[in-house]
């Protein structure tokens, strides 16, 4: 029988727990109440904010680059 790398099953279990927490967070009408009581849900919220921040930065950079293309010398 082939053995999995050390720690692999723990990573799978953690990923499943994170996926469940993400689903709870996504469906919660009041996210503030949900994240108060669970550190994993706070992590989900932190990741959501970090992802949103990255998207905003990329969109602004893209918009800035698009604006320069229409200018002389751009």
Kinemage of the C-alpha trace (Angstrom):
@kinemage 1
@onewidth
@group {chain A} dominant
@subgroup {mainchain}
@vectorlist {calphas} color= white
{ca unk a 1} P 0.000 0.000 0.000
{ca unk a 2} L 1.332 3.424 -0.958
{ca unk a 3} L 1.566 5.931 1.886
{ca unk a 4} L 0.665 9.611 1.610
{ca unk a 5} L 3.192 12.297 2.612
{ca unk a 6} L 3.343 13.178 6.309
{ca unk a 7} L 0.764 15.822 7.163
{ca unk a 8} L -1.239 15.320 3.977
{ca unk a 9} L -4.377 14.023 5.685
{ca unk a 10} L -4.264 16.941 8.136
{ca unk a 11} L -4.129 19.381 5.203
{ca unk a 12} L -7.152 17.700 3.624
{ca unk a 13} L -9.090 17.882 6.885
{ca unk a 14} L -8.160 21.554 7.368
{ca unk a 15} L -9.207 22.349 3.796
{ca unk a 16} L -12.587 20.698 4.371
{ca unk a 17} L -13.100 22.677 7.593
{ca unk a 18} L -12.138 25.898 5.818
{ca unk a 19} L -14.572 25.129 2.974
{ca unk a 20} L -17.388 24.598 5.481
{ca unk a 21} L -16.502 27.828 7.298
{ca unk a 22} L -16.433 29.707 3.974
{ca unk a 23} L -19.900 28.399 3.109
{ca unk a 24} L -21.222 29.496 6.514
{ca unk a 25} L -19.645 32.922 6.069
{ca unk a 26} L -21.003 33.329 2.537
{ca unk a 27} L -24.563 32.501 3.606
{ca unk a 28} L -24.605 34.466 6.867
{ca unk a 29} L -26.894 37.516 6.704
{ca unk a 30} L -24.940 39.251 9.486
{ca unk a 31} L -21.262 38.434 9.119
{ca unk a 32} L -20.304 40.348 12.281
{ca unk a 33} L -22.156 37.931 14.561
{ca unk a 34} L -20.763 34.895 12.794
{ca unk a 35} L -17.088 35.826 12.933
{ca unk a 36} L -17.181 36.819 16.624
{ca unk a 37} L -17.303 33.254 17.867
{ca unk a 38} L -14.987 31.302 15.590
{ca unk a 39} L -11.314 31.911 14.770
{ca unk a 40} L -11.625 30.009 11.486
{ca unk a 41} L -14.471 32.269 10.395
{ca unk a 42} L -12.319 35.284 11.268
{ca unk a 43} L -9.638 33.833 9.007
{ca unk a 44} L -12.200 33.459 6.224
{ca unk a 45} L -13.177 37.103 6.655
{ca unk a 46} L -9.534 38.232 6.625
{ca unk a 47} L -8.964 36.298 3.409
{ca unk a 48} L -12.070 37.821 1.840
{ca unk a 49} L -10.842 41.335 2.622
{ca unk a 50} L -7.327 40.559 1.366
{ca unk a 51} L -8.731 39.149 -1.870
{ca unk a 52} L -10.985 42.181 -2.366
{ca unk a 53} L -8.044 44.510 -1.757
{ca unk a 54} L -5.956 42.659 -4.371
{ca unk a 55} L -8.787 42.934 -6.904
{ca unk a 56} L -9.141 46.660 -6.308
{ca unk a 57} L -5.404 47.232 -6.727
{ca unk a 58} L -5.336 45.217 -9.978
{ca unk a 59} L -8.392 46.976 -11.390
{ca unk a 60} L -6.963 50.393 -10.594
{ca unk a 61} L -3.645 49.461 -12.211
{ca unk a 62} L -5.485 48.158 -15.266
{ca unk a 63} L -7.637 51.293 -15.507
{ca unk a 64} L -4.566 53.480 -15.158
{ca unk a 65} L -2.777 51.529 -17.898
{ca unk a 66} L -5.830 51.771 -20.160
{ca unk a 67} L -6.017 55.521 -19.588
{ca unk a 68} L -2.389 56.000 -20.561
{ca unk a 69} L -2.836 54.107 -23.834
{ca unk a 70} L -5.175 56.808 -25.096
{ca unk a 71} L -2.798 59.655 -24.338
{ca unk a 72} L 0.005 60.852 -26.615
{ca unk a 73} L 3.173 58.957 -25.851
{ca unk a 74} L 1.265 56.358 -23.840
